[in-house]
Amino acid sequence: MDKSYLISQSTSLTLVIIISLIFVFLGISHSKKHQGLNNYLTANRNIGLFSLTTSLTASALGAWILFGPASASTWGGVGAIIGYSLGTAFPMFFLIYLGKKIRKEFPNGFSLIEFMRKKFGKSLFKLILLMTIFYMFIFLCAEVTAVAILINYISGTELWITALIVLLSTLAYTLYGGLKASIFTDNIQMIVIGILLLISFIYIYSFTGPQFSLDFIREKNPHLLSSSYIQGYTAGITFFIAVAATNLFHQGNWQRVYAAKNYETLRKSLIISFFIIIPIVFYMGFSGMVAFSIDSNIRPDLGFFSLLLKEQTTFLSLFIVILGLSLTISTVDTLINAISSLILVDGKATFNFNKKMNYLRLSKIFILFLSLISFIVASRGFDILYLFLLADLFCCAFVLTVFYSFYNKNISEKTAYTSIVIGLIGGFLIFPAPDFSKSLLFGIMIPVESLSPFISQSLLFLSFVVATFLPFFFIKAKKI
């Protein structure tokens, strides 16, 4: 065994295969008696409180929670963590109201896109569909890449091996059993995730003692908790806007809105999920601040691991592998079924193929193609954070126009389309370059030297704010 790694490749690979095969067996065996299109798309609209809650929570979380919040906390402080936590959980709260409305107006529906197709013409509907699939595809790439990097960090296993096993196993049971299989495995995965996160908290808290506290962070890095730390506010708002906006377009959430056996079950599940997600994301971010306060030289995204794996025990390494796989597979199966369902439900209106076209087969071919691309991306270990932020910007430009149209019947397709384009243009002009030092507007058109430090240091924040609110102001200016 290479001493630079915590466990051997053979041990890691064996565990990855076993865990993946367990979920394949559970998913396929459970869905054998639940076949048919309704089960594939909406789990026969008969999901109860426990299953819906665990599925909503497991789907909202993912391997990203092991890296993202910890990294953000080291430069955005407590503000970034609060924004991250609320942004991840907020769609659950929002779906209480939107879910009631969409279930009432489209009781036999399958997706948010259907509502948009009936509300607006095909031009805008296709744009929203493209944006939604693009966002979920980037999310899929991010999840597979994250777990591949995690297993590589622990055991040195090549990225492509983990990526291939995770994708093949998840595709096997998800394309067979659809949403029914995804929700059932989510139940098991969320129980595993909850237990492992609780054990990690108890272990880290007992091991670090007084260091795992606000007082210790305040002593070492007081700016991370300071109420006058402007970067904390901008980071918090940025993460809240970006994460909340993207999750509102997550087809996996809308499938579960329709899958609930009644509205009361949906309402209770969303409320419970909201209060489960917030402390989990906050805990991961807080771990990052503590790790950074103990050692400022650590890699920001590895803050949680630096605390948990300080003793470098084999048991804890295996623990991390199981946690990472459970988080990833629960998210990947949701994304696979969500993208497949969009092509299946909205493919006919989008492509207008002949009547003999089998859209279920087409949806599966399409998701296999996207999975192949995500495998290539994960195998190369590409940093897709920048692309993820770009997908977030897309969602921000759409979010207020789309959801405001739920309540304002007078918004025309032309006005909605124009408002979204204006938001995209405004956001793109300010959206930072890959090095985050400049943008088209601030840095190229207008020299950086003539800008205030706040603008030059807050390009991402400003781009999201502009992309989100400019469409709304345009609609209001039209006095609809």
N, C-alpha and C positions, 0 to 999 in steps of 0.2 A: 504494500500500500504506500502510495506517495504521501510522505509526511506533511506536505503542504496542504493536503485536503483532510477534511474531518472524517469522511468515510470513504471506502473504496468504491470504484466505479461499479464493480459487480454487485455490491450490496445495494447501492443506490438504484441501479438498473433493475434489479430483482424487485425492489419495493415499488418502483414506478410501474412495472408491468403488473404486479399483483393488485395494486390499488386500482389501476385502470381497468383490469379484467373484472374485478369485483363490481365496479359500476356498470360495466357492459352487461354482466350477468343480471344484475338487479334491474336495469332499465329494460332489457329485452324480455325477461321473464315476467315482469309486471305488466308490460304493455301487450303481451300476447293475447290477453283476454279483453283488451281495450283497443281494438283496431277500428279503422274507419276515419273518414275525413274530419268529423267533429272532434274526435279524440286527438287527431294530429294537430288541429288548429286551436281548439279551445278546451281540451280535456273534457268534452261533453258538457261543459258549463255546469259542473257539479262538484267543484272543489270546496272543501270545508275550511274552517278557521285555521286549524293547526297547519295543514298542508299549504294553504295559501300564504300564511305568514312566513313560514320557513322558506318557501320558494321565493317570495318577494325579497326577503332579506338576503338569501344566498345569491340571488341573481344581481342584486345591487352591489354586493361586495365582490371581490376578486383578488387575484394575486397582487394587483396594484396597491392594495392597502398595506402590503408589507414593505413597499418602497416609497410610494408617493407622499403620504402624510409626514413620514419621518424626514424626508428630504425637504419638503416645503417648510417644516417647522424651524429648520436651522437658519433660514434667512427671513422668513415671514413671521416667526414667533407664534405666540398664542393666537393672534388674529388669523393667521393662515390656517391653523388647526380648526378654529371655530368655523371659518368659512368653508373649509373642506368638509367638515362634519355636517353642517347644515345644508350645504349644497348637495351632498349625497342623499340626505334624508328628506329634503324638502319636497321632491316630486311625490313622495308617499302622501304627504299632507295635501298637496295640490290635487292629486288624483282622487281624493275623497269627493271633491266637488265636480271635477271634470268627469270622473268615472260615473257618477250618478247621472249626469247630463247625457253622456254618450250612450250609456246603457238604456236610458229612457227613450232617446230619439232613434237609436239603432239597436234594438234588442237582439237582433240576429246578426250583428256585425262581427267583424274579426280584427279590424285594425283602425288606427287613427287615420290612415291614408284614405280609407273608404269615406270617412266623413269629409275629408278635404276634396275628394273626387266629386261628391254630390254637392258640396257647397260651392266649389269653384269649377272652372273649366279644366280641360285636359292639360293645358299648357302649364299652369301653376302646379297642378297635381303631380305631374311628372317631375318637376323640379324638386318638390318636397320628397317624393319617393327616392330620387337620386341622392339627395342629401342624407336621408335617413339610412339608406344602405351604405353610403360612404362612411358615415360615422360608425355604424356597427361593424363594418369591415375593419376599420382602423382599431376599434376596440378589440376585435378578435386577434389581430396581429399583436397588439400590445400584451394581451393575456398570455398567448402562447410564447412570445418572446420572454416575458417576465419569468414564467416557470422554467423555461429552458436555461435562462441565466442563473436562476436560483439553484437548480440542480448542478449546474456547472461550477458554481461558487463553492458548493459543499463537497462535491465528489470529483470534479473535473470531467464529468460526462459530456461528450460533445453535444453541442446545441441541437443539431439535427435529429439526434436519437430521441431526446425527450420530446421535441416538437412532433415528431412522427408518431410516437406512441400515444401522446395525448390527443392529437387530432384524429387518428384512426379509431381509437377506442370511443371517443365522444361521438364521432360521425356514425359509428356502427349502431349504437343504441338510439341516438336522437333521430336519425333519418328513418329508423324502423318504427319507433314508438311515438315520435312527435312530442307534443307538449305534455301528454300524459306521462311519458317516460321521463321527461325533463323535470317535471314537478316532483315525481316520486323520488328520483335520485337527489334532487335538491333537499328533500326532507332529511335524508340520511346525511348528506354532506353538511347541512347546516348544524345538525346535532354534533357531528365530528368537529366542525369549525368552532362551535360554541364551547365545547369541552376543552379543546386544545388552547383556545385563547384564554380561557379562565385559568388553566394550569400555567400558561406562560406568565400571566399577570402575577399569580401567587409566587411563582419562582423568582421572577425579576424583582418583585417588591421585597421578598425575603432576602434575596442575595445582595441587592444594592442598598437596602436599609434607608437611612436618612437621605441618601442621594436621589432617591425616586420621589422628589417632592418639589413644590413650587419654591420653597425657601432655598434649596440648593441651586436651582436654576437662577433665581434672583441674585444669589451671591456670585455665581460664575458669569452669567450673561444677562444682566438686568434689562438690557434693551429688548430682549425677547418677550418680556412681560410688561414692558413700559406702556402706559396709556398715551404717551407722547411719541411713540415709535410709528411714524407715518407709514413706513413700509409694511407694518403689520396690518394696518387698515386696508391699504390698497391690495395686499396679498389676499386678505380675507374676502374682500368684495370680489376680487378677480376669480378666486376659486368658487365662491358661491354662485356667481353668474354662470361661469363656464360649466361647472358640474351639474347644476340644476337644469340649465337649458338643454344640455345634451341628453340627460336622463328622461326628460319629458318627451323626447322623440324615440325613446327606446321601445321598439315594437314588443320586446319581451314583457315590459310592464303592461302594455295595452292588451296583450293576450291574456294576462292574468286578471285584468279588469273584467274581461268577458268570461273568464273561466270560473269566477266566483259563483257559488250556487244561488246567491241573492245579494242584494246591495248591502244589507246589514253585515253579512260575513265579510264583504269587501271593505267596508268602512272600518270594522274592528281590526282586520288584518293590516290595513295600511297604517293605522294609529300605532299598533304594537310594533310593526316594522320600523316606523319612524323612531321610536324610543329605543329600539335595539341598535340601530345603525349608528346613531350619534355617539354613544359611549365607546363603541368599537373603533370607529375612525379617530376619535379624540385620543383614545389610549395609544393607538399606533403613532400618532403625531407627537404625543407627550413623550413617548419612549425615545423619539428622535431628538427632542430637546434635551432630555436627560443624558443621552449618549454623547451629544455634542458638548454638553457642559462638562462631562467627565474627560473627554478627549476631543479637542477641537480639530484634530487631524484626521478623524475618521471620514470615510466616504459618507456624505449625507444620506444617501438612499439605503445605506446598510446600518443605520442607527439601531433599529430593533434587533437585528442579528448580533450586533456587537455586544448588546446586553445579554441576550439569551444564550449566546454561544461562547461566552467569555471563558468558561471552563473547558470548552471544546470536547465535550463528551459525545460518545457515539449515540447514546439515547436521545439527547437533545437534537442531534443532527437528523436522526430518523423522524423525530417529532416534527421538525421543520419541513421535511420532505412530504409527510402526510398532510400537514396543514396547507402547504403550497399547492399540492395536487387537488385537494378538496376545494380550495378557493377557486382554482383555475377551471376545473372541470365543471363546477356548478355555474360558472359564468359562460364558458364556451358552449355548453349544450343549450343554454338560453339564447345565445347569439345565433347559433346554427339554426335552431328552429324558428327564431324570429325572422331572419333573412329569408329562409325558405318559405315561410308563411306569406311574406309580402309578395314574393313572385307568384305564389300559388293564388292568392286572393286578388292581387291587382295586376297580374301579368296579362290577363285578357284585355283589360282596358288600356294597358300600356303598349303592348306589342301588336294586338289585333291580328293574331295568327289565324289560320283556318280552324274551323270548328272541331276538327279531329285532333287538334293539339292536346297532348296530355300535359297539363300544367303542373301536376304533381311531379312527374318525371323531370320536366324542365327545371322546376325549382331545386330538385336534388342535384341535377347536373350543374346548375349555377353555383350552388353552395360548395360543391366539390371543386369547382374551378377557383373560387375565392379561397378555399382552404389550402389549395396548392400554392397560391401566391403567399398566403400567410405562413405556410411552411417554409418557403424560400426566405421570406423576411426574417423569421425567427432563427433559421439556420445560420444566417449571416450575422445575427446579433445586432441588427441595425438599431440605432437610437431613433425611435419613432415619436419621441416626445413632441418634436416640432410639428410633425404631421398631425398628431393628436390635438395640439393646440389649434391648428388650422381647421380641423373638423369641429372643434368647439366654437370657433368663430362663425362657421356656417350656421350652426344651430342657434347661436345668439341672434343672428340676423333674421332668422325665421320665427323665433319663439313668440314674441309679443303679437305679431301680425296673425299668426296661426291661431293662437289661443284666445286672442281678443275677438276673433271672428266667431268663436263659440257663442258669444253674448251680444255681438253687434251684427244684426242680420243685414245691415245696409252696406257692408264692405264689399265692393265689387272685385272681380278677379283682377281687373286692370290696376286698381288702387293697391290691392294686396301685393301683386307682382312688382309694381313700381317701388313700393315701400321696402320690400325685401332686397331688391337690387340696390337701392340707395343705402340700406344698412350694410350690405356686403362691400360696396365701394368705399363707404366711409371707414369701415373696419379695416379693409385691406390697406388703405392709405396709411393707417397708423400702425398696423400689425408689424411687429419688429422682424428684422432680418434674423437668420439663424444664430448670429452672435449676440442678438438682443441689444445692439449698440445704436441702431438707427432704423428708420422706416422710410417708405417712399416719400411721405410728407415731411416728417421730421428727421432730417439727416441728409436727404438727397435734394428735395425741392427747397426746404428751409434748412440752412446750415445748423448743425448741432450746437455750435458755439453761441448762437443767438437765442438758444432756448434756456428756460429755467431748469435747474437740476431735477425738479419734480417731474417735468415732462420727459426728459431724456431717460430717467430711471423708471418711468411708469408706462412705457409704451404698450405693454401687454394689457395692463389694466385699462388704459384709455381706449385701446382698440375694441375691447370687449364691451365697454360702456357705450361707445359710439354705435357699434354694430347692433347692440340690444335696443337702445332707446331711440335712435334716429328714425327707424320705421314707424314707431308709435307716434312720434311728433309729426311725422309727415301725414299720417292718417288723421290726426287731430286737426292739422292745418287745412285739410281738405273739407273739414266741417261736415263729415258724413252724418 
